Amino acid sequence: MEIEVKDNPAQNRFETTVEGHTAVIEYKLKPGVMTVLHTEVPKEMEGQGIAGAMTRYALEHIAANKLELVPLCPYMRAFLKKHPEYQHLVRKESAKNE
């Protein structure tokens, strides 16, 4: 399944809609820093790799915009542990707190 993820800066979130259900990654943006707060995938969308696809999109967006990442979201933290290739994006102060 092709998942189209979009940044919705007006609502401070990345989102995708599949079959009428919307999954989101909420964030807070400050100059040079994106804090990822929460990932939410409706039950109807679970088990389809949507959270992973959205997380990759968010991390690529962070990299492309030369932002530092503060991963407060438990899903994002777990993803980063499994995908160390994105660790360079994590803001140094937040990496110490893990």
C-alpha positions as CSV (number, residue, x, y, z in Angstrom):
1,M,0.0,0.0,0.0
2,E,1.3,3.5,-0.9
3,I,1.1,5.8,2.0
4,E,1.1,9.6,1.3
5,V,2.3,11.6,4.3
6,K,1.9,15.4,4.4
7,D,3.2,18.0,6.7
8,N,0.4,20.1,8.0
9,P,2.2,23.1,9.7
10,A,-1.0,24.9,10.5
11,Q,-1.8,22.0,12.9
12,N,1.8,21.2,13.8
13,R,1.6,17.6,12.6
14,F,2.4,15.1,9.9
15,E,-0.6,13.2,8.7
16,T,-1.9,10.6,6.3
17,T,-5.4,9.5,5.6
18,V,-6.3,5.9,4.6
19,E,-9.9,4.8,3.9
20,G,-11.2,7.8,5.8
21,H,-9.0,7.4,8.9
22,T,-6.3,9.8,9.7
23,A,-3.0,9.0,11.5
24,V,-0.8,11.8,12.9
25,I,2.5,12.7,14.3
26,E,2.2,15.8,16.4
27,Y,5.2,18.1,16.8
28,K,6.3,21.5,18.2
29,L,8.6,23.6,16.1
30,K,11.1,26.2,17.4
31,P,13.9,27.7,15.3
32,G,16.2,24.9,14.3
33,V,14.4,22.3,16.5
34,M,11.5,19.9,16.0
35,T,10.1,18.2,19.1
36,V,8.1,15.2,18.3
37,L,5.3,14.8,20.9
38,H,3.0,12.0,19.9
39,T,2.2,9.4,17.2
40,E,-1.4,8.2,16.8
41,V,-2.7,5.6,14.5
42,P,-6.4,4.7,14.6
43,K,-7.2,1.1,15.4
44,E,-8.6,0.6,11.9
45,M,-5.1,1.5,10.5
46,E,-2.9,-0.6,12.8
47,G,-0.6,-3.3,11.5
48,Q,-0.1,-1.8,8.1
49,G,3.2,-0.1,8.7
50,I,1.7,3.4,8.7
51,A,3.4,4.6,11.9
52,G,6.8,3.5,10.5
53,A,6.2,5.1,7.1
54,M,5.1,8.4,8.8
55,T,8.1,8.3,11.1
56,R,10.5,7.9,8.2
57,Y,8.8,10.8,6.4
58,A,9.1,13.0,9.6
59,L,12.8,12.1,10.0
60,E,13.6,12.8,6.3
61,H,11.8,16.1,6.7
62,I,13.8,16.9,9.8
63,A,17.0,16.0,7.9
64,A,16.1,17.9,4.8
65,N,15.3,21.1,6.8
66,K,18.5,20.8,8.9
67,L,16.5,20.6,12.1
68,E,17.5,19.0,15.4
69,L,15.1,16.4,16.8
70,V,13.9,16.1,20.4
71,P,12.0,12.8,20.4
72,L,9.5,12.9,23.3
73,C,7.1,10.4,21.6
74,P,7.6,6.8,22.8
75,Y,7.1,5.5,19.3
76,M,9.7,7.8,17.9
77,R,12.2,6.8,20.6
78,A,11.6,3.1,19.9
79,F,12.0,3.7,16.1
80,L,15.3,5.5,16.6
81,K,16.7,2.6,18.7
82,K,15.9,0.2,15.8
83,H,17.2,2.6,13.1
84,P,20.5,4.2,14.3
85,E,21.0,5.8,10.9
86,Y,18.8,8.6,12.2
87,Q,20.5,9.1,15.5
88,H,22.6,12.0,14.1
89,L,19.3,14.1,14.0
90,V,18.8,13.8,17.8
91,R,19.6,17.0,19.7
92,K,22.6,16.2,21.9
93,E,20.9,17.3,25.2
94,S,17.9,15.0,24.6
95,A,20.1,12.1,23.7
96,K,21.7,12.3,27.2
97,N,18.3,11.9,28.8
98,E,17.5,8.5,27.1
